[in-house]
Amino acid sequence: MRFPDVNPHPVLWIGNSDIIAYANTAADKLLNAWRVEREE
């Protein structure tokens, strides 16, 4: 099993309030397609 941050596939963790709690860098294309911006 690979750690999510080095996984070549999109990994998203969605919280109870439908907020994206985590997205690895492979998920960037999905986030862009969904017009979702990362918060720092």
N, CA, C and O atoms as CSV, one atom per row, in Angstrom:
chain,resi,resn,atom,element,x,y,z
A,1,MET,N,N,0.851,-1.197,0.000
A,1,MET,CA,C,0.000,0.000,0.000
A,1,MET,C,C,0.881,1.239,0.000
A,1,MET,O,O,1.874,1.314,0.723
A,2,ARG,N,N,0.508,2.192,-0.808
A,2,ARG,CA,C,1.284,3.432,-0.905
A,2,ARG,C,C,0.649,4.527,-0.062
A,2,ARG,O,O,-0.559,4.524,0.177
A,3,PHE,N,N,1.459,5.440,0.375
A,3,PHE,CA,C,0.946,6.598,1.088
A,3,PHE,C,C,0.190,7.478,0.095
A,3,PHE,O,O,0.592,7.578,-1.065
A,4,PRO,N,N,-0.895,8.116,0.528
A,4,PRO,CA,C,-1.733,8.895,-0.401
A,4,PRO,C,C,-0.988,9.992,-1.151
A,4,PRO,O,O,-1.314,10.271,-2.305
A,5,ASP,N,N,0.007,10.623,-0.523
A,5,ASP,CA,C,0.682,11.741,-1.190
A,5,ASP,C,C,1.595,11.290,-2.322
A,5,ASP,O,O,1.947,12.106,-3.173
A,6,VAL,N,N,1.990,10.023,-2.363
A,6,VAL,CA,C,2.819,9.531,-3.464
A,6,VAL,C,C,2.054,8.574,-4.375
A,6,VAL,O,O,2.627,8.023,-5.315
A,7,ASN,N,N,0.785,8.375,-4.109
A,7,ASN,CA,C,-0.048,7.518,-4.944
A,7,ASN,C,C,-0.265,8.214,-6.278
A,7,ASN,O,O,-0.628,9.391,-6.292
A,8,PRO,N,N,-0.055,7.528,-7.409
A,8,PRO,CA,C,-0.233,8.165,-8.714
A,8,PRO,C,C,-1.693,8.360,-9.097
A,8,PRO,O,O,-1.986,8.997,-10.109
A,9,HIS,N,N,-2.601,7.827,-8.314
A,9,HIS,CA,C,-4.033,7.953,-8.574
A,9,HIS,C,C,-4.640,8.987,-7.632
A,9,HIS,O,O,-4.138,9.183,-6.525
A,10,PRO,N,N,-5.709,9.646,-8.055
A,10,PRO,CA,C,-6.350,10.637,-7.180
A,10,PRO,C,C,-6.853,10.005,-5.879
A,10,PRO,O,O,-7.509,8.963,-5.882
A,11,VAL,N,N,-6.527,10.660,-4.787
A,11,VAL,CA,C,-7.019,10.245,-3.468
A,11,VAL,C,C,-7.692,11.460,-2.851
A,11,VAL,O,O,-7.071,12.509,-2.681
A,12,LEU,N,N,-8.967,11.308,-2.518
A,12,LEU,CA,C,-9.728,12.387,-1.885
A,12,LEU,C,C,-10.343,11.864,-0.594
A,12,LEU,O,O,-10.859,10.747,-0.556
A,13,TRP,N,N,-10.288,12.658,0.448
A,13,TRP,CA,C,-10.976,12.335,1.697
A,13,TRP,C,C,-12.041,13.392,1.892
A,13,TRP,O,O,-11.737,14.582,1.967
A,14,ILE,N,N,-13.269,12.968,1.973
A,14,ILE,CA,C,-14.400,13.882,2.128
A,14,ILE,C,C,-14.890,13.804,3.571
A,14,ILE,O,O,-15.167,12.719,4.082
A,15,GLY,N,N,-14.994,14.960,4.223
A,15,GLY,CA,C,-15.461,15.008,5.601
A,15,GLY,C,C,-16.972,14.903,5.702
A,15,GLY,O,O,-17.682,14.881,4.697
A,16,ASN,N,N,-17.444,14.839,6.932
A,16,ASN,CA,C,-18.881,14.705,7.181
A,16,ASN,C,C,-19.699,15.863,6.629
A,16,ASN,O,O,-20.863,15.681,6.272
A,17,SER,N,N,-19.117,17.030,6.557
A,17,SER,CA,C,-19.848,18.195,6.062
A,17,SER,C,C,-19.608,18.422,4.566
A,17,SER,O,O,-19.737,19.543,4.074
A,18,ASP,N,N,-19.255,17.340,3.842
A,18,ASP,CA,C,-19.022,17.386,2.391
A,18,ASP,C,C,-17.904,18.347,1.989
A,18,ASP,O,O,-17.937,18.941,0.911
A,19,ILE,N,N,-16.928,18.490,2.860
A,19,ILE,CA,C,-15.757,19.311,2.569
A,19,ILE,C,C,-14.598,18.378,2.257
A,19,ILE,O,O,-14.400,17.378,2.947
A,20,ILE,N,N,-13.830,18.699,1.218
A,20,ILE,CA,C,-12.668,17.891,0.880
A,20,ILE,C,C,-11.598,18.149,1.935
A,20,ILE,O,O,-11.015,19.232,1.998
A,21,ALA,N,N,-11.353,17.142,2.757
A,21,ALA,CA,C,-10.387,17.268,3.841
A,21,ALA,C,C,-8.959,17.032,3.351
A,21,ALA,O,O,-8.003,17.552,3.925
A,22,TYR,N,N,-8.826,16.246,2.288
A,22,TYR,CA,C,-7.493,15.946,1.754
A,22,TYR,C,C,-7.618,15.614,0.275
A,22,TYR,O,O,-8.577,14.967,-0.146
A,23,ALA,N,N,-6.661,16.052,-0.494
A,23,ALA,CA,C,-6.550,15.669,-1.900
A,23,ALA,C,C,-5.069,15.610,-2.247
A,23,ALA,O,O,-4.341,16.577,-2.024
A,24,ASN,N,N,-4.620,14.489,-2.786
A,24,ASN,CA,C,-3.213,14.402,-3.176
A,24,ASN,C,C,-3.001,15.154,-4.493
A,24,ASN,O,O,-3.955,15.621,-5.116
A,25,THR,N,N,-1.752,15.261,-4.898
A,25,THR,CA,C,-1.468,16.045,-6.111
A,25,THR,C,C,-2.055,15.410,-7.363
A,25,THR,O,O,-2.350,16.112,-8.330
A,26,ALA,N,N,-2.228,14.090,-7.359
A,26,ALA,CA,C,-2.835,13.421,-8.517
A,26,ALA,C,C,-4.302,13.821,-8.678
A,26,ALA,O,O,-4.870,13.639,-9.755
A,27,ALA,N,N,-4.917,14.353,-7.643
A,27,ALA,CA,C,-6.317,14.776,-7.699
A,27,ALA,C,C,-6.474,16.184,-8.277
A,27,ALA,O,O,-7.600,16.647,-8.463
A,28,ASP,N,N,-5.379,16.863,-8.559
A,28,ASP,CA,C,-5.453,18.245,-9.058
A,28,ASP,C,C,-6.292,18.379,-10.318
A,28,ASP,O,O,-7.038,19.348,-10.454
A,29,LYS,N,N,-6.189,17.423,-11.249
A,29,LYS,CA,C,-6.981,17.500,-12.479
A,29,LYS,C,C,-8.473,17.429,-12.170
A,29,LYS,O,O,-9.270,18.139,-12.783
A,30,LEU,N,N,-8.849,16.581,-11.228
A,30,LEU,CA,C,-10.259,16.505,-10.824
A,30,LEU,C,C,-10.713,17.805,-10.185
A,30,LEU,O,O,-11.781,18.325,-10.505
A,31,LEU,N,N,-9.900,18.324,-9.284
A,31,LEU,CA,C,-10.260,19.571,-8.603
A,31,LEU,C,C,-10.420,20.703,-9.606
A,31,LEU,O,O,-11.338,21.515,-9.491
A,32,ASN,N,N,-9.525,20.757,-10.592
A,32,ASN,CA,C,-9.630,21.785,-11.631
A,32,ASN,C,C,-10.889,21.603,-12.469
A,32,ASN,O,O,-11.567,22.579,-12.791
A,33,ALA,N,N,-11.205,20.364,-12.823
A,33,ALA,CA,C,-12.412,20.095,-13.610
A,33,ALA,C,C,-13.672,20.464,-12.828
A,33,ALA,O,O,-14.661,20.921,-13.401
A,34,TRP,N,N,-13.622,20.260,-11.518
A,34,TRP,CA,C,-14.761,20.600,-10.653
A,34,TRP,C,C,-14.741,22.072,-10.249
A,34,TRP,O,O,-15.647,22.543,-9.561
A,35,ARG,N,N,-13.704,22.798,-10.679
A,35,ARG,CA,C,-13.513,24.219,-10.336
A,35,ARG,C,C,-13.467,24.417,-8.822
A,35,ARG,O,O,-14.102,25.310,-8.261
A,36,VAL,N,N,-12.688,23.545,-8.190
A,36,VAL,CA,C,-12.472,23.619,-6.738
A,36,VAL,C,C,-11.041,24.069,-6.515
A,36,VAL,O,O,-10.115,23.508,-7.100
A,37,GLU,N,N,-10.852,25.071,-5.678
A,37,GLU,CA,C,-9.513,25.571,-5.380
A,37,GLU,C,C,-9.050,25.033,-4.035
A,37,GLU,O,O,-9.837,24.864,-3.104
A,38,ARG,N,N,-7.761,24.773,-3.960
A,38,ARG,CA,C,-7.160,24.338,-2.692
A,38,ARG,C,C,-7.047,25.513,-1.743
A,38,ARG,O,O,-6.750,26.636,-2.150
A,39,GLU,N,N,-7.286,25.238,-0.478
A,39,GLU,CA,C,-7.037,26.239,0.556
A,39,GLU,C,C,-5.756,25.885,1.256
A,39,GLU,O,O,-5.486,24.711,1.508
A,40,GLU,N,N,-4.979,26.860,1.565
A,40,GLU,CA,C,-3.695,26.621,2.262
A,40,GLU,C,C,-3.900,26.645,3.752
A,40,GLU,O,O,-2.946,26.466,4.510
